[in-house]
Amino acid sequence: MMWTLVVGTAATWAMVGLIWMVQLVHYPMLATYSALAPATAAEDHQRRISWVVAPLMAAEGVTALVLLAERPDTMPTWSAWLAAALLGLALLSTVFVQVPLHAQLARGHDVRVAEKLVSTNWVRTIAWTLRGLLLAWVLAT
């Protein structure tokens, strides 16, 4: 099952790079520019980013489940569960926090909602980064 660990780690690191770009570049720009065309900005973001994140999230989800059931000998049980929990945290934040905030911005620009989108995204940024570091450590040992 080493291939599962490699694929899962690669997908996670792709998400780590993406989430940091979103956190530091895209969301701050979206928060500012969506005032000019709120519905267009929010809808374009959701439509375009889905093509990038959906396959990565799917790969992470599948590999996380497989690693819970059947790990390489070098992967401690606790690390598989922690990696899955960090992914769960990131995905729950996506579904229950970021998606609703995007929907609010699509209805009309609100500075407080835009700022909340940027500040709450730190949960996902930190969760994916810790997951990436954990999986890289497991892969390296």
Salt bridges, closest charged atoms under 4 A:
ASP44 OD1 - ARG47 NH2 2.68
GLU60 OE2 - ARG131 NE 2.87
ASP110 OD2 - ARG112 NH2 3.52
